[in-house]
Amino acid sequence: MVRKTNKRVAENVRGGVGTIEFYDIVTAEELNGHGSMYAEVHIKPHSTLGFHVHETNTEPYYIISGKGIFVDNDKSRTEVGPGDCCIIKVGEGHAMENPYDEDLVFMALIYNA
């Protein structure tokens, strides 16, 4: 089976500000109950993904292009760029910020614990 990638545009995600584009690679249904999202994510310039906690799942981010600020569970802030992997463990929270003038692009996979 081959299908086209689905693009979703969202505003103020998880209490953040600005625009985020999600390019769904595999839908929640195609993950067969093992997770809820596998997508290429574009955080637009000067936008943020608000802080939220992963109660029953985990999520790695693999940065493809651009730069951003990863806000970890302990609220520490780390600049990230291409090749970095941010790992959000079950029960931990995180946020991602893009204070820069170009898109921050990363792969995100939310899968069950």
N, C-alpha and C positions, 0 to 999 in steps of 0.2 A: 504494500500500500504506500502511496505517496500522496501527500496533501500539502497545501500551502500553509505557511506559518500565519497564525492569527495575530493581528495587532490590536492591543487594547490600550487606550489612553486614559489615565486617571489623574485626578487633581487632589492635592492635599492628602496623600496616602498615609494612613496610620497617624493622622494628626500633623503630618509634615506640611510643607508649603510648596507650591508650584506643581510642575507637571512631570509625570513619569510615564514612559511608554513600555509596555510589556509585549514581547514577541513570543507568544506561546509556542514552544517547540513540541511539547507533549502536553495534552490536556489532562485535567484531573481524572477524567474517565479512563484515559489511556494508561494512567499510572495504576489502574486496577486496585484501588484502595491502599496502595503503598505510600502515597504522598498526594500533595495537592497542587504542585506547580513545578514545571521545568521550563525556564524562559530566559531569553536574552532581555536584560533590563537596561533601559536608557534613562538615567536621571538627567533631566535637562538642566542647563546652566542656572545656578542660583536657586535650585530646588532641593528638597530634602525628603527622605523617607523617615517618618516619625518613629520615635523609640517605641518598641513593642516587645513582648515576651513570647517565646515559643514554649508553650506549656507541654505539648505532647509530640512535638516534632523537632527536627533539626534542619539547619539550612547553611550550606557553604555558598560563598560568593567567590567566583574567579574573575578577577578584573582583566578585561580585554583592552580597553583604551580609556584615556582620560585620567583624571586624578579626582580623588574624593577624600573625605574624612570619615573614617569608620568609628562609630561610637560603640564601645564594647559594653558588656554587662555591668562592669564597675564604673561606667561613665568615662573611662579613659578615652582619649581621642588620638587616632593614629592616621597620618596621611597614607593613602594607598594609591597604587598605580598598576600598570600592566604587569601581569605575572604574580601579583599578590593574591593570596587566598584568605578570606575571612571566614572563620568557622564559628557558627552559633550553635552551642550545645543545647540539648533538651533542658528546659527550665530557665534558660538565659534570655536576656533581652539585648537589643541592639538598635542602632539607627545608622543611616548613611546620609551624608551631606555632600552636596556639590556646590561649593562656593565659587567655582571657576567659570570661565567663559566658553567651555566646550562640554559636550555631553560626556558623562561618566557611563561607560558601558561595561556590564558584567553578566556572567551566567549565574543563575540562581536555581537551586534545586531544593524544594521543601519536601522532605520525606519523613515518614512516621518513625518514631522511636522503636 
